[in-house]
Amino acid sequence: MNKRIARIAGLLYLIVLITGIFSLVYVPSQISNGSGALTEVSNIHASISLFRLGVLSELTQYTAMLFLMYPLYKLLRPVNKHVAMLMVMLAIAFSAVGHKLDVLSLLTGNKLHHALTTDQSNVQAMLALAGYHNELLLSEIFWGLWLFPFGYLVFKSGFLPKILGILLMVGCFSYLADFFSTVMGIAMPSYFMLPAAISEIGTCLWLLIMGQKTKAHDKVGRVSPNI
């Protein structure tokens, strides 16, 4: 039963990662080229179908993340009930996708689009994109914070590799560092995010492929969940 829960968690985690990589990495790489907000709006015009797929993918990511918390909590609660509860509480899925829907409303043929000039639509779309990026940046705080209790539980579990737990906890500070460096206007090397990426992908694949060691979990399960 617990191995099945682990694999369900791994499958949901895989959905989170795949949709997240598509919507937050691949789509922006095709649309945003660092040439400014107006160019980004122009690129969205030219790749509107890809932009729509990105919106759907991001919504799927947030939904899968919410469902992921149940099997993870059930799996890791025997390790420490209170830390598992903290993990769930910190896994807040701020959805900034509403701003992308505003962009679609402004750039596609609907009543709002026809009520504005092209320049007005472009300016409003740029403002919506700025709001989206700001909310996404704010989300990084919680993308990082939930990894610390998650990593602690993985480290203490006995049925998941301790190195993944360590990397997850380090990944927490990677996200926080990225947030504060962006706010302060300091360029942070991309390799700072490697611990978070490696640990999340590694944990996902371990849960999905290996499940868990039942014997070790049974041993952990005898520990009081109120510790």
N, C-alpha and C positions, 0 to 999 in steps of 0.2 A: 504493500500500500504506500509506504513512504517513498519507495523508489519511483512509483508512479507519480506521486506528487512532485518529486524532484524533477522528473522529466516534463511534467506539465509546466512547471516553473521555467525550465530551460527553453521550452517551445515558445512560451509567452515572451521570455527575455529575448529570444531570437527575433521575434516579430518587432519588438521595441527597437532592437539594434538595426535591423534591416531597413525598417521604415524611417528611423532616425537618420541613418547614413544617407538614404535617398533624399529625404526632404531637407536636411540641414547641411549636407555636404555636397551631394551631387548636383541637385537643382541650383543652389546658389553658385556653384562653379560654372554652370552653363549660362547663368543670367547676370550675376554680379562679377564684373571684371576689374573692380577698383577704379573705374573711370568716373564715378560720381552717381548721384541719385537719378539724375535725368537720363543718363545712359542706361541705368538699370531699368527704369520705366520703359524705355524704348525697347530694351531686350525682352522685357515681359510681353510687350505688344507682339514681338516677333516670335515668341515661344509660349503663347498663351496656353496651349494644351499641356505642355510640360509644367507650367506654373500651376495649373489646375490639379495635375497629378501630385504635385508637391503638397498642395493643401490637403488633399485626401490622405496622402501618406502621413502627414504630420498629425492629422486627427486620429488616424489609426494608431500611431505611436503612443499618443496620450491615453487612448482608450485601453490599449494593451498594457500600458504601465499600471493603470488602475487595477486591472484584473490580476496582474502579476503579484501584487502585494498580498493577496489571499494565500496562494500556495507557498510563497516565501515565508509568510508569518507562520503558517501551519508547520512548515518544515523546520524553522529555526526557533520556534517558541520553546521547545524543550531545553535549548541551550541557555536561554535567559529570557524569560517572558517580558520583563520590563524593557530591556534593550530592543527586543523584537517589536514591541509597541512603539518605541521611539523611532525605529526604522520606518514603520508604516506612516507615522505622523509627519515625518520629514520628507517623505516621498510625495511632495505636493506637485501636482502637474499643472503649472500655470500655462494656460493655453493662450498664446498670442495670435492664434490663427484668425481670430476675428478681424484683425487688421488686414490680413491677406484677402479676406472676403470683401473688405472695403475697397481694396485695390481692384479686385475683379469687377465690382459694381461700377467703379469709376472708369474702367478701361474697356468694358464691353458694352454692346448696344442695348441699353435699357433707358428708362425715363430719366434717371439721374445723369447718365452720360449725355443725353441730348440737351439737358438743361444747362450744361456748362460748355464753355469753349474748350478747345483742345489744350490750350495753355493752362486753363483753370483745372481741368481734369488731371493734367500731369502734375501740377503743384499739389493738389489734394492727394494724389497717389503717392507722391514723394513723402508727404507728411504721414500718411498711413504706414509706409514702409519704415520710416523713422520710428514710429510708435511700436511697430512690430519688433524691430531690432532692439529697442530699449527694453521691452518686456522679455524678450529672449535672454538678454543680458541679465536681467533680474532673476530669471529662472535658474541661471547657473549657480546661484547661492544654494538652492535646494537640490539641484542635481549633484552638488558636492556634499552637502550636509548629510544626506541619507546614506551616502557611501560609508561614512565612518561607523555607525552602528552596524550596518550590513557587513562591513569588513571585520569588525570585532566578532560578530556571530560566526562568520565563516572561519576565522582564526581559531575560535574556541570550540567549534563544532565537533571536530574529530573525524568527520566524514567528508570534509572538503579540504583541499590542500591549504596549508597555513600560508604559503607564499601568496596565494590569491587574496587572502584576508589582509595581509600586509599591504599589498598593492592597492586594494580597494580603499584602505584607510589613507594611504598616500594620495590616491586619486581625489579624495575629498579636498585636500589642500591644493591640488592642481586646479580644480574648478574655482576655488575661492581666490587663488592667486590670479587666475585669468580675469575674474570679475574686477578685482581691485586694480590690477594693472591697466585694464581697459578704462575704468573710471578715471584713473590718475593720468592717463595718456602715456603710459609706459609700454613699450613693445616687449612682449614676453616671447621667448623662443618657443616654437611649436612643440619641441620635444618635452616641454613641461607637462603636456597633456598625455604623454605616452603611458604613465602608470594607470590612469583612469581607463584609457582605451584597452590596454592589454588585460587589465584585471576584469573588466566587464565582459569582454569577449571570451576570456578564458573561463570565467565562472559560468557564463551561458553555455559554452560547449561542454564543460564538465558535467553540469546538471543534465544537459540533453543527452549526452552520449554515455557517460559513466553512471548517471543517477547518483547513488550514494551507497556506501558500505553499510548494509543492514545491521551487521553485528555491532559496528561502532555506533551507529545511531541508537540501537537498542540500549547500549551502555549509557549514552547521553540521555536517552529518554527516561532513565531511572532517576536522574537528577531532578530535584524539585523545580518546577517551572517558576516558582516564586523567588528563587535565589536572586 
